[in-house]
């Protein structure tokens, strides 16, 4: 099977590609490298530098090779940026994805794996969050993902696209050997921010803890962290599910348990043996107190089970990556 990985030079796409190659798939990566890294594309994978908004490039690619499925990771995903520049997010995440759908349909490619997000739920009124929870995003990023999901739902009767949409919670961690990991030019994720404060003892980096007065056991926000390899495995299970005749569907993708900001800091200190410098500051607008997935559906339907359910093991792999690659792929 030959898989096209759109956005495969990014964090989750590159790890999924690694796992696909390990399992005997052939892969091609399409990435414009605006936020991805060529160094993260594993050997054995074909690479095309370009944008999925380019219909001529897609036509050429689909004419030159028969792809069995498309995995789509090429979304912009910074919540703050989506608020300050919403048109950029609607163009890239929605309009450009429709260009991809049009060219897939012309080429007769039906199977599609979509990277969605828990941001479609907004501020949840019930935790753990089930897939049936109302869709009520609170930012353009979440809306852009929910719009693509609506396009996919509307496409079901046409029988042109069969899909699995995976609503991620908090991706974290790295390959255990430290060869692939998380590198964003503008880092917003808690675990890498915590670990980056520890890389240089002379650094004046101080972690900011936004809000300590939430109605949680220790007053800080609680999030569901899922190892990037477990995320990658879910994509492959979703692909095999479609190949075996499974119906289009949407699945939460999280560990099903949450950890507070303080617990992340304390666990990072245990893993690294270092003290994390941090300061407490005001809440950020729009941060829900608790976001935790109910992952029963994906456990039952795709037979997915996380191999790295413990926060300590997630942070251990992330720390190895950051220790070996303090400048990320810039090394």
C-alpha positions as CSV (number, residue, x, y, z in Angstrom):
1,X,0.0,0.0,0.0
2,X,1.2,3.5,-0.9
3,X,0.2,6.3,1.4
4,X,0.4,10.1,0.8
5,X,1.2,12.0,4.0
6,X,0.2,15.6,3.6
7,X,2.2,17.6,6.1
8,X,4.5,14.6,6.8
9,X,7.5,16.8,7.8
10,X,5.7,17.9,10.9
11,X,5.7,16.4,14.4
12,X,2.9,13.9,14.3
13,X,3.1,13.3,10.6
14,X,6.8,12.3,10.7
15,X,6.3,9.9,13.6
16,X,3.3,8.3,11.8
17,X,5.5,8.0,8.7
18,X,8.2,6.2,10.7
19,X,5.6,3.7,12.0
20,X,4.1,3.2,8.5
21,X,7.5,2.4,7.1
22,X,8.2,0.0,10.0
23,X,5.0,-1.8,9.2
24,X,5.9,-2.2,5.5
25,X,3.9,0.6,3.9
26,X,5.2,2.8,1.1
27,X,5.0,6.5,1.8
28,X,5.2,9.8,0.0
29,X,5.4,13.1,2.0
30,X,4.0,16.3,0.6
31,X,5.1,19.3,2.7
32,X,5.9,23.0,1.9
33,X,8.3,23.1,4.9
34,X,6.8,26.3,6.2
35,X,6.5,24.7,9.6
36,X,7.9,21.2,9.0
37,X,11.4,20.0,8.9
38,X,13.0,18.0,6.0
39,X,15.3,16.3,8.6
40,X,12.2,14.7,10.1
41,X,11.3,12.8,7.0
42,X,12.5,9.2,7.5
43,X,14.8,7.5,5.0
44,X,12.8,5.2,2.7
45,X,10.0,7.8,2.2
46,X,9.6,9.8,-1.0
47,X,9.5,13.6,-0.5
48,X,7.8,16.3,-2.6
49,X,8.2,19.9,-1.5
50,X,5.0,21.7,-2.3
51,X,1.6,22.8,-1.1
52,X,-1.6,20.9,-1.0
53,X,-3.4,24.0,-2.1
54,X,-1.8,23.6,-5.6
55,X,-4.3,21.6,-7.7
56,X,-1.8,21.2,-10.6
57,X,0.8,19.7,-8.3
58,X,-1.8,17.3,-6.9
59,X,-3.0,16.3,-10.4
60,X,0.6,15.5,-11.4
61,X,1.2,13.5,-8.2
62,X,-2.0,11.5,-8.5
63,X,-1.3,10.8,-12.2
64,X,2.2,9.6,-11.5
65,X,1.4,7.2,-8.7
66,X,-1.6,5.3,-7.4
67,X,-2.2,6.1,-3.7
68,X,-4.3,3.9,-1.6
69,X,-5.0,6.6,1.0
70,X,-4.2,10.1,2.1
71,X,-3.3,11.1,5.7
72,X,-3.7,14.8,6.3
73,X,-1.6,16.5,8.9
74,X,-1.0,19.9,7.2
75,X,-3.2,22.1,9.4
76,X,-2.1,25.3,11.1
77,X,-2.7,24.7,14.8
78,X,-1.9,27.7,17.0
79,X,-5.0,28.9,18.8
80,X,-3.7,32.4,19.4
81,X,-2.7,32.9,15.8
82,X,-6.1,31.6,14.6
83,X,-7.7,34.4,16.7
84,X,-5.4,37.1,15.4
85,X,-5.4,35.9,11.8
86,X,-8.6,33.8,11.3
87,X,-8.7,34.1,7.5
88,X,-5.3,32.4,7.3
89,X,-6.8,29.4,9.2
90,X,-9.9,29.2,7.2
91,X,-8.0,29.3,3.9
92,X,-5.3,26.8,4.9
93,X,-7.4,24.4,7.1
94,X,-10.7,24.5,5.2
95,X,-10.4,25.9,1.7
96,X,-7.1,24.2,0.9
97,X,-8.4,20.9,2.2
98,X,-11.3,21.1,-0.2
99,X,-8.8,21.5,-3.0
100,X,-7.2,18.3,-1.8
101,X,-10.6,16.5,-1.7
102,X,-11.4,17.6,-5.2
103,X,-8.2,16.2,-6.6
104,X,-8.6,13.0,-4.6
105,X,-12.1,12.5,-6.0
106,X,-10.8,13.0,-9.6
107,X,-8.0,10.5,-9.0
108,X,-10.4,8.0,-7.4
109,X,-8.7,8.0,-4.0
110,X,-11.4,7.2,-1.4
111,X,-9.6,6.5,2.0
112,X,-8.8,9.6,4.1
113,X,-7.4,9.9,7.6
114,X,-7.9,13.3,9.1
115,X,-6.1,15.0,12.0
116,X,-8.9,16.7,14.0
117,X,-8.8,18.1,17.5
118,X,-10.5,18.3,20.9
119,X,-10.8,22.0,20.3
120,X,-14.0,21.3,18.4
121,X,-15.7,20.8,21.8
122,X,-14.8,24.2,23.2
123,X,-15.5,24.5,26.9
124,X,-16.9,21.1,27.7
125,X,-20.0,20.7,30.0
126,X,-19.2,17.1,30.7
127,X,-15.9,15.3,31.3
128,X,-14.6,12.9,30.2
129,X,-15.7,14.1,26.8
130,X,-17.5,11.7,24.5
131,X,-17.7,12.1,20.7
132,X,-21.4,12.9,21.1
133,X,-20.6,16.1,23.1
134,X,-21.9,19.2,21.3
135,X,-19.6,20.8,18.9
136,X,-19.0,24.4,20.2
137,X,-15.5,25.7,19.3
138,X,-14.4,28.9,20.9
139,X,-11.7,29.9,18.4
140,X,-11.1,29.8,14.6
141,X,-8.7,26.9,14.8
142,X,-11.4,24.7,16.4
143,X,-14.0,25.9,14.0
144,X,-11.8,25.2,11.0
145,X,-11.4,21.6,12.1
146,X,-15.2,21.2,12.7
147,X,-15.9,22.6,9.3
148,X,-13.7,20.0,7.6
149,X,-15.5,17.3,9.6
150,X,-18.8,18.7,8.4
151,X,-17.6,18.5,4.8
152,X,-16.6,14.9,5.4
153,X,-20.0,14.1,6.8
154,X,-21.8,15.7,3.9
155,X,-19.6,13.7,1.5
156,X,-20.7,10.3,2.9
157,X,-23.8,9.9,0.7
158,X,-21.8,10.6,-2.4
159,X,-19.5,7.6,-1.6
160,X,-16.5,9.7,-2.9
161,X,-14.6,9.8,0.4
162,X,-14.4,7.3,3.3
163,X,-12.8,8.7,6.3
164,X,-11.6,8.3,9.9
165,X,-11.3,11.6,11.8
166,X,-9.2,11.5,15.0
167,X,-9.9,14.2,17.6
168,X,-6.5,14.6,19.3
169,X,-6.1,15.7,22.8
170,X,-2.6,16.7,23.9
171,X,0.1,15.1,21.8
172,X,3.5,14.7,23.6
173,X,6.6,12.6,23.7
174,X,9.1,11.4,21.1
175,X,10.5,8.2,19.7
176,X,12.2,6.3,22.5
177,X,15.6,6.5,20.8
178,X,15.4,10.2,20.6
179,X,15.6,10.3,16.8
180,X,12.2,12.0,16.1
181,X,10.5,14.5,18.4
182,X,8.7,17.8,18.8
183,X,10.2,21.0,17.3
184,X,8.0,24.1,16.7
185,X,9.5,27.5,16.0
186,X,6.8,28.9,18.1
187,X,6.3,26.4,21.0
188,X,3.0,26.5,22.8
189,X,2.8,22.9,24.3
190,X,3.4,22.5,28.0
191,X,5.7,19.5,28.1
192,X,8.4,20.9,25.7
193,X,8.1,24.3,27.3
194,X,8.8,22.7,30.7
195,X,11.8,20.7,29.4
196,X,13.2,23.7,27.5
197,X,13.6,25.6,30.7
198,X,16.0,22.8,31.9
199,X,18.2,22.5,28.8
200,X,20.6,25.3,29.6
201,X,21.4,25.9,33.3
202,X,22.5,29.4,32.5
203,X,19.3,30.2,30.7
204,X,16.9,32.7,32.2
205,X,13.9,30.9,30.9
206,X,11.0,30.7,33.3
207,X,7.9,28.7,32.7
208,X,4.6,30.5,33.1
209,X,1.8,28.7,34.9
210,X,-1.4,30.4,33.7
211,X,-4.0,30.2,36.5
212,X,-3.8,28.5,39.9
213,X,-7.4,29.1,41.0
214,X,-9.3,26.6,38.9
215,X,-11.7,24.2,40.5
216,X,-9.2,21.3,40.2
217,X,-7.4,19.5,43.1
218,X,-4.3,21.7,42.9
219,X,-5.9,24.8,41.2
220,X,-4.2,24.3,37.8
221,X,-5.6,23.1,34.5
222,X,-5.9,19.4,33.8
223,X,-5.2,18.0,30.3
224,X,-5.1,14.5,28.7
225,X,-1.6,13.8,27.4
226,X,-1.1,11.1,24.7
227,X,2.2,9.8,23.4
228,X,2.9,10.6,19.8
229,X,3.6,6.9,19.0
230,X,0.1,6.0,20.3
231,X,-1.3,8.7,18.1
232,X,0.6,7.3,15.1
233,X,-0.6,3.8,15.8
234,X,-4.2,5.0,15.9
235,X,-3.8,6.5,12.3
236,X,-2.6,3.1,11.0
237,X,-5.5,1.3,12.8
238,X,-7.9,3.8,11.2
239,X,-6.3,3.1,7.8
240,X,-6.6,-0.7,8.2
241,X,-10.2,-0.2,9.4
242,X,-11.2,1.6,6.2
243,X,-9.3,-0.9,4.0
244,X,-11.3,-3.7,5.6
245,X,-14.6,-2.0,4.8
246,X,-15.2,0.1,8.0
247,X,-17.7,2.9,7.8
248,X,-16.6,6.5,8.0
249,X,-16.4,7.7,11.6
250,X,-15.0,10.1,14.2
251,X,-13.0,9.0,17.3
252,X,-11.5,10.8,20.3
253,X,-7.8,10.1,20.8
254,X,-6.6,10.5,24.3
255,X,-5.5,8.4,27.3
256,X,-8.7,9.0,29.1
257,X,-7.0,10.4,32.2
258,X,-5.8,13.9,33.0
259,X,-2.7,15.5,34.6
260,X,-2.6,19.0,36.0
261,X,0.1,21.6,35.1
262,X,1.7,21.1,38.6
263,X,1.7,17.3,38.1
264,X,3.5,17.8,34.7
265,X,6.1,20.0,36.4
266,X,6.6,17.5,39.3
267,X,6.9,14.6,36.9
268,X,9.4,16.4,34.8
269,X,11.5,17.1,37.9
270,X,11.5,13.4,38.8
271,X,12.5,12.4,35.3
272,X,15.2,14.9,34.8
273,X,16.5,15.4,38.4
274,X,16.3,19.1,37.8
275,X,14.2,21.9,39.4
276,X,11.8,23.6,37.0
277,X,11.8,27.4,37.3
278,X,8.3,28.7,37.0
279,X,6.1,31.7,37.9
280,X,2.4,31.8,38.5
281,X,0.4,34.3,36.5
282,X,-3.2,35.0,35.6
283,X,-5.5,32.7,33.7
284,X,-5.5,32.8,29.9
285,X,-8.9,33.6,28.4
286,X,-10.7,30.5,27.1
287,X,-8.7,27.9,29.0
288,X,-11.1,25.2,30.2
289,X,-10.3,23.8,33.7
290,X,-10.4,20.2,32.5
291,X,-10.0,18.5,29.1
292,X,-10.0,14.7,29.3
293,X,-11.1,12.2,26.6
294,X,-13.5,9.4,26.8
295,X,-11.7,7.0,24.4
296,X,-14.1,4.0,24.8
297,X,-15.2,4.2,21.2
298,X,-11.7,4.0,19.6
299,X,-10.8,1.2,22.1
300,X,-13.8,-0.8,21.0
301,X,-14.0,-0.1,17.3
302,X,-10.4,0.2,16.3
303,X,-9.0,-2.0,19.1
304,X,-6.6,0.8,20.0
305,X,-4.9,0.8,23.3
306,X,-2.1,3.2,24.4
307,X,1.3,1.7,24.9
308,X,2.6,4.8,26.8
309,X,-0.3,5.6,29.2
310,X,1.9,7.0,32.0
311,X,3.0,10.6,32.1
312,X,6.4,9.6,33.3
313,X,7.1,7.5,30.2
314,X,5.8,10.2,27.9
315,X,8.1,12.8,29.5
316,X,11.1,10.4,29.5
317,X,11.0,10.1,25.8
318,X,10.5,13.8,25.3
319,X,13.5,14.6,27.6
320,X,15.7,12.2,25.6
321,X,14.8,14.0,22.4
322,X,15.3,17.5,23.8
323,X,18.6,16.4,25.5
324,X,20.0,15.0,22.2
325,X,18.6,17.8,20.1
326,X,18.5,21.0,22.2
327,X,18.0,23.1,19.0
328,X,15.5,20.6,17.5
329,X,16.0,19.8,13.9
330,X,18.1,23.0,13.6
331,X,21.1,20.8,14.7
